[in-house]
Amino acid sequence: MNASEIERLIKDAMPDAQVTIEDLRGDGDHYAAYVVSEAFRGKTRVQQHQMVYQALQGRMGGQLHALALQTTVPA
């Protein structure tokens, strides 16, 4: 799975999201994602992360082995 596919899936689920993806090892399997979205407002960190995992449509643990995730609302 490549970084652009991860970004597309997240933006499909949260159109306002600002998404930054970093390939941590250069292997296309270990990524860091920083996601900023108004959709996170009022949600706990766990709920925010669950929203991102739902956006990935079950690819976590399969096509995507590891994702270090940071989420926040716009400033």
N, C-alpha and C positions, 0 to 999 in steps of 0.2 A: 504494500500500500504506500502510495507516495504522499508527500505533504500537501499537494494541491487537492487531492481527493479528500483528505481529512478536512481541509479548509472548506471545500465545497459542501460536504455533508453537514458541517456545523452551520454554515451560512444558509443552507436550505431550511434548516430547522429554526434558526434564529436570524432572520434577514438583516437585522440591525447590527449584528455582531461584528466586532473588530477582532480578527483572528491573526495571531502570529504563530507560525509553526517552525520548530527547529529540529533538524535531524541530529540527534545527540551523538550517534556513533558513525554516521555516514553509511549505515547498512540498510536504510529504509524500513527499519523494524522497531527502532527506539526513538521516540519523539518527545519533545516538550511542546505544550500548547498553552498560549496565553490568550484568554478569551474575555472580551469586555462586551457586555450586553445589558440593556435595560431590562431584559427578561429576567435577570437575576435579582432585581430589586425586591427586597423583602424575603428572599429565600436564604436558608442556611447554606453554608459552604457545601455540605453534603448534598443538599438538594440541587445546588448549582452544578456540581460535578455529575450528578445523576442525569441532569438535563443534557449535558454534553455527551455522556455515554449513550443515552437514548438516541441522540442525533447520529451517532456512529452506527446505528442499526445492527447491533450484534457483532460488529467486526472486532471489538476489543477481545483480546485473548486468542483470536484466530488469525485473521489477516494482519491485525495490528497487535504486536506482542506487548509493548510497553508505551504508556503515555503519561508523562509527568504533566500535571494539569494545574494551572492557576486561573482562577476566575474572579471577576470583579464587575461592579456596575460602573457606568461612565461617571467621571468626576463632575 
